[in-house]
Amino acid sequence: MLNWLRCGLLLVLAVLSAGAAVAGTRTAQVMEVSMAAPDIVHVEIRDPEFLRGGIVKLDGPRPEPNGTWVRHEGGRGLVIGPARDHLRLADTPPDTFLDRARVDEVQGYGQVGGRNVVSVHRKSMPYDSGLFPASNGDTRAGASFRHDIYLKLDGPLPSGSHVIGWPGAVLPDTTFDFDDRKIRASSVHVTQNGHRRGDLAKTAYLSLWLPGGPHHGAVDFREYGIDGFEVIDASGQQVFAGPLRLRSGPDTPEPGNGLAHELMEYTDAAAPRMALSGLLDGTFTTRQPHGFQPGQRIALERLDGDQDAGAMFATVETAMSTSFTVTDVEGELPGRVEQGATATAAHRASRAGTFVFELDYSAWVPEHNGTYRLRIPGIGVSDAVTIADDVWEKAARNSLAGLYHHRSGIPLDGRFGYSRPAAFRPGPGLTILETRLPLAWSSEFDGGFVPFEEAAKPGWVTDRQAPDSYWGGYMDAGDWDRRIQHVEVSSLLLDAYEFTPQERQLRGSGLPKSSEVLEEPAFRQTDALPDLVHEAIWLLDFFRRLQAPDGSVRGGIESAGHPLRGEPSFLEHQTVFAYAPDHVSSYKYAAVAARLAKILKDLDADEPAALFSDSARAAWAAGERGFADPDAYYAEALKAGDEAGIFREVPWSQRRQQLQRTAGEYRIAAAAALLRLTGDAAYGAIFEDRWREGLDLYAHKGDAAWDYLRSDKPDETIAAAIREAFLRKAQVVVDAQKQFAYPSLKHPAAPSGWGQGGAPAYSELQLLMRAHQIGHDPEILKAMERAHHVMLGANQLGLSLITGGGVRSVGNPLHEDHLAMGVEPPAGITIYGWASQAQTAHGWIFGPPWSPLPEVGTAENAMHRRIEPPRFSIPYFEYLVEHPALVMQQEYTVHQSIGPMAALALYLNAQ
């Protein structure tokens, strides 16, 4: 243990030496020195972080509209709140930055350990952002950057104490010790969660993409003669050794990656960007000789000007010195090009863009719990790998804390390190209005055809105030909505509960008991219930209270627009509305409420069991009325829709047909859950008829099949077919992971983006849990363990995608409350994660200097807020932009990412 402490102290001293030169100033600082390869030193440098403002209460309201910057006590503040009597004080962005050009000067470095620096490679990505006014009063987000500097030496670095002298003394000298049994090897990517001794999949990865390096940055560690690794204990002694296995190369196709092609297209990071001077009759011209050859792939960028942040890849067809034509264009060429347009050499590569080696130590069963590390001789050691009996329980607790941190309607009391006042509690400061728009018609539901914002506009919104009981549930990330899709969290947790032996049930998690936070008398004597059941009650009781007297369930509560930047949930100024009931939401609620009722009944919690049983039956009856006669059921919504003209292009008859198809799927899920609860064969017949017509196991349809299978007397022929279908479809998911550079639980047919390929999707996770319950195939457990490892650091970035989990985790997610309050993000948030450059090419993010991460111009320190190498040169698994503006990567939902990661850890803990 002393060895690890000594290594940590040396690192701290190196960091202090980097920042000690100018005491009291905010300058770029060295955060860590590690080794990426035997001859590559990796240094992480960070620009100063933002200094946070906060929220202040004023003596009275401001006359300016919400979102206006005003003077306040020598600073600036943003007017927020329903009474405009609060200000969100501005954050202070950094005003000094790393001199990137000087750091890149190869000739400016002295020797490091007697070795010459032969090349410098740098990757600069954002890690922090803020909220502050521009000179014209607009709101800026800005960014502060992390710089990964790779110093390529002319030979392997010898052991010993070394000094990095920076070009032009741009940073103070940095001292570090190189001992490959102590220093971190940043190219070794291992789980930061740890293992139990008996876990089946203990797997790490070795990979390095060198920005602007030879072979498009791909590094093959076999060229160093490295062919194995070892596991060492806290004293540095070897306890296991194993070989490297090449898992994926830079040109290895990845079928099922969810993208347009099995290999992605990238610009060459080291290639010059050729300025385009014109486009006439399909011929591009350049200002200087371009060097392109016929048959070469190139990328065309900024064709439409400053805010065109995309790239169009094409093949050079003909080439002259300063002109060329293209073919095989992925997109449609414009008639002309704007100033700033460029062409760059391009290539195809995998999502990793480099060689990925697998380090499999699954055969190692430690004799003792403790702290271990993986070691690559000549490079260094991994992050600490904890071997303990409670690693999965700790991971589950962190994700469950993430769910707690999104509870609406109650104050968050800091029990997991984060506090927030009660939000969206109806009363003197908040009125919730009823709208005529059903969630099933809204753009916030799959197949919805009315923009959700319309719900708060005249013709849709009513003057009817919702009762004071309309509070609770979970909020999401970039919105405050609480929608019926969130019941999938309860479904996952209830599955995890049922799949967990009694002796391994999670207790003492710190989550509130139902009697502490809910007013329903039926919950007064329920404190002895398991924690997961309490968490399911929290969410489902919110929708029970959204149930109308006729049993219909409202799909949720929403604000009239996306949150105002800087305004937290507890100071929402926009109109808040409750959706009109719909029969899809009624069925979806009925299915999960019936499942909860069955579990409560089995736990002898008779009073709450009856409460949810009666509620589920009433919701079913309401759904049946809507299914039988949607015209009568939606009479008020139809009248509002006709007056708004929403059926002019697509008539109600077509909308109704689609709505009924959707409702039919949720209907069988509700019927199967009620069959399991009541034993009534009439419910079973509804499922059986649909199964015989043909039914897949996607999401709620899988729920239907599972509840039918778990009912008392299923038809044995159907039951056998269901079991076979679960096993067969699970095998598709498990087999697909063998094709990916880094395994997840992504279905090969699922598109990439919005979380696909990051946290396991609700459908895939439940599919695998249920298939494992049926067949007990250890390969399913291995796939689940590996997927968790990748999310917790065993990925190309060595980064945990869950706040509060791991040694280094994401720190700038799109969690509107912490951004508005100017505090650290709460623990337990699992962001969506990787998404391609093409899917995130937004001009308002990567545009002129006013954008957060500008790629055009030099005003407002734009050059210091530029991702480098250029975005389209960075491999998919390197391209994680830690800035909340990049919504597709930094957002999340409780039902798509936080809940599934909680359920995954809970299931693994149960085994």
Disulfide bonds with the S-S distance in Angstrom:
none
